[in-house]
Amino acid sequence: MFVEGTKLFRAPGAEHDASKGLGKLQASAALGYRFAPYGLCIALSAEPEIINLVESYAWCRVAGQRNNKFSERSNSRALEVLGQIAVHQGVEAVAAAKGKASAYEAAFKDEP
């Protein structure tokens, strides 16, 4: 499911479908696929049709807690996204992003 979602983001022309790709990544995360949080972190901060920086930050934080090859990149992306939130959306949005991240971190703990 995760691979199908990423293919939808990379597909050319009319086959590109960010909304469907997002749905597949979210389903992958719900099923516990360990790389899904990183995919959501990136997609929600880079795909123009679905950008949601607060959600992106929360997923970046979850991905950063995973012990895998994307952990360091996720933590860097989280800081970058939080900076964008602060500049473009303000302090209240930063607080909302941090609150959402805490909730997601508790809900999506990485099980060894």
C-alpha positions as CSV (number, residue, x, y, z in Angstrom):
1,M,0.0,0.0,0.0
2,F,2.8,2.4,0.9
3,V,4.6,1.7,-2.5
4,E,1.3,2.3,-4.3
5,G,0.9,5.6,-2.5
6,T,4.4,6.8,-3.4
7,K,3.9,5.8,-7.0
8,L,0.9,8.1,-7.2
9,F,3.0,11.0,-6.1
10,R,5.7,10.3,-8.7
11,A,3.3,9.4,-11.6
12,P,3.4,11.7,-14.6
13,G,0.5,13.8,-15.9
14,A,-3.1,12.6,-15.2
15,E,-1.8,9.5,-13.3
16,H,-0.4,11.8,-10.5
17,D,-2.9,11.9,-7.7
18,A,-1.7,13.4,-4.5
19,S,-5.0,12.9,-2.6
20,K,-5.1,9.2,-3.3
21,G,-1.4,8.9,-2.6
22,L,-2.0,10.6,0.8
23,G,-4.8,8.2,1.6
24,K,-2.6,5.2,0.9
25,L,0.2,6.6,3.1
26,Q,-2.2,7.3,5.9
27,A,-3.6,3.7,5.6
28,S,0.0,2.4,5.7
29,A,0.7,4.4,8.9
30,A,-2.5,3.1,10.5
31,L,-1.3,-0.4,9.7
32,G,2.0,0.3,11.4
33,Y,4.3,0.4,8.3
34,R,7.5,1.8,9.8
35,F,8.4,4.1,6.8
36,A,4.9,5.6,6.4
37,P,5.5,8.4,8.9
38,Y,8.5,9.6,6.8
39,G,6.4,9.5,3.6
40,L,3.7,11.5,5.3
41,C,6.3,14.0,6.7
42,I,7.6,14.7,3.2
43,A,4.3,14.5,1.2
44,L,2.4,16.9,3.5
45,S,5.2,19.5,3.3
46,A,6.0,19.2,-0.4
47,E,3.0,18.2,-2.5
48,P,1.2,21.5,-3.4
49,E,-2.3,19.8,-3.5
50,I,-2.1,18.4,0.0
51,I,0.2,20.7,2.0
52,N,-0.6,20.7,5.7
53,L,2.4,21.8,7.7
54,V,0.9,21.1,11.1
55,E,0.2,17.4,10.0
56,S,3.6,17.3,8.3
57,Y,5.4,18.4,11.5
58,A,3.6,15.7,13.6
59,W,4.5,13.0,11.1
60,C,8.1,14.2,10.9
61,R,8.3,13.9,14.7
62,V,6.9,10.4,14.7
63,A,9.3,9.4,11.9
64,G,12.2,10.9,13.8
65,Q,11.6,8.6,16.7
66,R,11.8,5.5,14.5
67,N,15.1,3.8,14.5
68,N,15.7,3.6,10.8
69,K,17.6,5.3,7.9
70,F,15.1,8.2,7.8
71,S,15.3,9.2,11.5
72,E,17.9,11.9,11.1
73,R,16.3,13.3,7.9
74,S,12.9,13.4,9.7
75,N,14.3,15.3,12.6
76,S,15.8,17.9,10.3
77,R,12.6,18.2,8.3
78,A,10.6,18.6,11.5
79,L,12.7,21.7,12.4
80,E,12.4,23.1,8.9
81,V,8.6,22.6,8.8
82,L,8.2,24.1,12.3
83,G,10.1,27.2,11.1
84,Q,7.8,27.5,8.2
85,I,4.8,27.2,10.5
86,A,6.2,29.9,12.8
87,V,6.9,32.3,9.9
88,H,3.7,31.7,7.9
89,Q,1.1,30.7,10.5
90,G,2.2,32.1,13.8
91,V,2.7,31.0,17.4
92,E,-0.7,29.5,17.8
93,A,-0.1,27.1,14.9
94,V,3.3,26.2,16.3
95,A,1.6,25.2,19.6
96,A,-1.0,23.3,17.7
97,A,1.7,21.5,15.7
98,K,3.6,20.5,18.9
99,G,0.4,19.3,20.5
100,K,-0.5,17.2,17.5
101,A,3.1,15.8,17.4
102,S,2.8,14.7,21.0
103,A,-0.5,13.0,20.4
104,Y,0.9,11.2,17.3
105,E,4.1,10.2,19.0
106,A,2.0,8.5,21.7
107,A,-0.4,6.9,19.2
108,F,2.3,5.7,16.8
109,K,5.1,4.5,19.1
110,D,7.7,2.4,17.3
111,E,7.5,-1.1,18.6
112,P,10.8,-3.0,18.5
